[in-house]
Amino acid sequence: MSARTWNASQTMLSRLGSFARIREVGILAAFVLVVAVTTAKNPNFLFSPDGFRDLLLTPSILMLVAVGQAVVIITRNVDLSVGSVLGLSAYLTGRIFVDFPSLPWPLVFVIGIAFGACLGLVNGALVAFAKVPSLVITLGTLYAYRGINVWWTGSDRINASDMPDGFLALGTDSVANIPVLTLIALLVLGCAAWYMHTQRGGRELYAIGSDPDAARLYGLRVTRRVLVAFVVSGALAGLAGVLYAARYGTVNSQVGSGFELEAVGAAVIGGVAIFGGSGSVFGAAIGAYLLMTINRALPVLGVDDFWQRAVVGALILGAIVLDRIAAARQVKRFARMREASHD
Amino acid sequence: MTTPPTQGHSTPALKLKDVAKAFGSVVALKRADLTLAHGSIHALIGENGAGKSTLVKIIAGVYQRDAGTLEYDGEPVDFASTADSKAAGIAVIYQEPTLFPDLSVAENVFMGRQPLRSLGRIDTRAMREQVAAIFSELGVDIDPDRPTRGLSIADQQLIEIAKAISLDAKVLIMDEPTAALSGVEVERLFTVARSLRDQGCAIMFISHRFDEVFALCDTVTVMRDGEYIATSPIADTTVEAMVRQMVGRDVEALFPKVESEIGDVVLRVDGLHQTGEFTDVSFDVRAGEIVALAGLVGAGRSEIARAIFGVDPYEGGTVSVGGNTVRRKDPADAMRKGIALVPEDRRHQGVVLESSVARNVTMAIRRTLARGGLLWGGIENTAAREWAARLEVKTAALDAESGTLSGGNQQKVVLAKWLATHPRVLIIDEPTRGIDVGTKAEVHRLLSTLASQGLAVLMISSELPEVLGMADRILVVHEGRITAHLPRETATAENIMFAATHAAEEAA
């Protein structure tokens, strides 16, 4: 009997062990730790109404973009244009409110997303048919989209007074203490995770990233799937742009600059392998929360501006080193298993 | 008593006629004929480069044929992609397993056609159960939930077989499925193949092992140099007859071996070990000698060569040239000590296709050619001209792009590059892969001449005639270990293949 309980507790322990080894759990723990430490220093960070709201709200827009980015990275591609897509969609949304004030805001909301999806389609089509690595293609569209944005916007700026209240409420209202914006982001995350995990299309995206040549031999529709991944990334960047306009109320030509790097960073920190095939949109979402929360926590902890960037850099490097070590260990372990089975 | 053949079984499952395929100027298939019958296991044999794998890929829809007809169940068909052929019921097991390393075993088996529940959700439990059922039928113990990364080639091959079984294929094509399997695993595969045959499946089996062909197949088709040679019932043919049809020429005449004076030991490899790659590899190569590393693809031969040259690491053991130890993982040191490596993948690792012939030839000796840190075109061209002439590289001009040369001439450019460094040891991995028959003989003559001039040559080759024709001694590698050491006089295709597929019998 005692042996049995011992066995049972062993299984429990090994289950706990494999649970702790899941990348998402580690990132979540890091996030909790950052919040706990910062709250200990300044209780308002978590326990004031504003603090709680900011904790949830600030990372939501990045989270949307990071989820789209994760979908693209899982297919062994990358979308560097998301910041520019976000900026253009935000400005388009504001522009429509100014020029066509009679349009109902939900329609404008949908137009913003559709516009982002179109920009994503351009990326996807260029990657799929020009047979040029996505890194180069989306670096090009990053500048091209931003250029269009600057040419179109000039020194103009959209203000909160140009937008209807119902729309602006998206960025400020809460339901049961949870900001609407966060709810939207969580809904999107849930859908994306569900698709990636349970649908054939989602699993094929993983397969394509894991070995594109094998995917072709399997007869998977690689070109189409990759195209769709870019459209999804574009649509989510478009949605993020619309929500940016709603939340901040002012849109100029530089909205979303540098967002692409934060989105890639969030995905990498969250355990999405940069060579595709593994990781999850959940990981990327938690990565976005960790990244933005650290940005907000460091000033509270009295760390000055220079070190804030260095900490983010260290986080990304740490995540990559961790992945490499884990992968090397796995290879060694499998090699030993094979040798053991031969003897 | 026998049952009369049914309607479906009287038309062949698959019929190819006069199929041809060329890649640019390289003709892979000239004229291939093949007829697969239901309830039959058909062997397709031929030397490496005979066009077997190209034929397989045309049937699978990976390549599109340039000419000829393809009939499936009596109907002319065109498979535009592997999805088309799969949907028609053709399963292909390729020479190298094609799996997704990050995904689970069960997902690999069912990718693209997973069983579904409501809302289009993948029924993971059904998937796992079906895979487990197939594995227990095969008598395999693989966890359906583990990722395929890190599985042995044999286990990966079994997953490919599980894939074909789950597909319920009408035609099953196996391109050297037994290349990396042990005896028990081969027997298991044969049992599965026979039961599929009895269910009416048409099976095509590609193998280099005659004993397997005789044990499993009822019909055999021989191909040579991209052409159909003959089809006969297995009972009406012999190994000798098949070899004659496969080779179609005298083996001796093909390999003009120059007898050379065997000198002192130049390369000594002692106890080389790398977990998961190779174990306890010890041998030496003398001046004037050609030593062949034979074995199956994936046995670890290239890995050993790369470790000796210092490209890949090794955990234990030593490499020395003329008594001087070569530093681990330091190709520059290996080059200084006199080792040259002509890699297997010529297009990626051997020549810079976009650069000129002259630039390629002088690449490894740039430093010694440079004057005052600068490389002058005149000096470069003089050196390149000398080596190109010595190796008889056929090129329009020395400044022509290397990519425009034929495979054989590209190989000569790579050889010239390394010979210009005046090596003492030449390691050459698959020296004639993808080279046409005429040029092959030239490369062989060249290697033989170099050895007779005192170079120590270590040659990796998967082509048995090449090994038997060229080498003074043959080392056979199986799963990272040297399992046989055969001098030229006693080596035969049979004892090499035996050692390549079986672990060494220490007691024997």
Interface residues (C-beta under 8 A of the other chain):
Chain A: T198 Q199 R200 R203 E204 Y206 A207 G209 S210 D211 D213 A214 A215 R216 L217 Y218 G219 L220 R221 A273 G277 S278 Q330 V331 K332 R333 F334 A335 R336 M337 R338 E339 S341 H342
Chain B: A60 G61 V62 S81 T82 A83 D84 S85 K86 Y94 T98 L99 F100 P101 D102 L103 E107 M111 G112 Q114 L116 L119 G120 R121 I122 R149 G150 L151 S152 T275 G276 E277 T279 E479
